[in-house]
Amino acid sequence: MQVALIGLTQSGKSSLFSAITEGQGGSGAAGVGQIERAVVKVPDERLDFLTEMYKPKKTTHATIEFLDLPGFSFVSESGQQEARKLIAQARQSEMLVLVICGFSSSSVAAYRDRVDPMADLEELQNEMLLADLELVTNRLEKLEKSKNKPTKTADADKKEYAILQRCNEAIENLQPLSSAIQSEEEEKIVRSFGFLTLKPAVVVLNVSDDDVSGVAAITAEQAGCEVIQLSATLESELVALDADERDAFLEDMGVEEIAKDRLVKTCYKAVNVISFLTSGEDEVRAWTIPAACPAPEAAGAIHSDIQRGFIRAEVVAYDDLVAEGDMKGVKAAGKSRLEGKTYEVQDGDIINFRFNV
């Protein structure tokens, strides 16, 4: 799973990337045309509980690869050209984090000499729409020439042409592309385009330390997605503390978890994936699968042989394990169950797969 951080210049995006990745991405400041990458563990209290219970040799979290794209500037023509090249890179990611500046600083020149979060978000979203529109119009021009020719792909081309015409109308009317996609089949047809405005997204409003607990300047309704308000500077300082100091600081602030962890969890959920868990003395692990995944396909996340030879899944709900204290108590309470091929794995299921190959 890959998530791209995008934003206008001086938004504090690279500071946020450094906080999310705890500095592992390198300098934390993507240079001209340079993209920083780092893999981040998805925080999961359930793994902590299972690790304490089993004392395994290894604990393996679900992960997300974060990309820090250089900041966009649409002020000049050269900046616009460079930004559009970078926007094309974001198409390869499953999700976008739009970082918006909500702070002023005497040491940092504000983008367009303003601190206006809503204007910055609208500019960024409009440029994403324009980038998608360019893809749509280019493809429509090609299909216009070929869709009526007697070729093997004629029927498919006509279907794609009709979908892209609706996409074109949606963009021109400033409507979300999702309004033009009418079925899962149509979504699969346009998936290869990597439309930016079809991707799951979250807006991060980067504010000063003093404004973290204040009212956000952008609402979820205005953004069209979840909005997380944080201070990238503060988050960078928090991840540098040891666990005890960090917990004490958060307790003083009346906050349960650092915003960095909340953002990572939000990204994980936004792409409609879940985790099932496996546990034992060798390893406690979270496995990433699509939501509503049938048990045999979930088994395939571990190994194709387990999927091929799937017999049953022995399933325990995480909450039942916590309530009963251990697996012995779960079984005594009759809360361990066997599920077949049609079972849809739930987030937090602890599973032992029975198989034969």
Buried (B, 14 or more C-beta within 10 A) or exposed (E): BBBBBBBBBBBBBBBBBBBBBBBBBBEBBBEEEEBBBBEBBBBBEBBEBBBEBBEBEEBBBBBBBBBBBBBBBBEEEEBBEBBBEBBBBBBEBBBBBBBBBBBEEEEEEBBBEEBBBBEBBBBBBEBBBBBBBBBBEEBBEEBEEEBEEEEEEEEEBBBBBEBBBBBBEBBEEEBEBEEBBEEEEBEEBBEEBBBBBBBBBBBBBBBBEEBBEEEBBBEEEBBEBBBBBBBBBBBBBBBEBEEEEBEEBBEEEEBEEBBBBBBBBBBBBBBEBBBBBBBEEEBBBBBBBBEEBBBBBBBBBBEEEBBEBBBBBBBBBBEBBEEBEEBEEBEEEEBBBEBEEEBEBBBBBBBBBEBEE
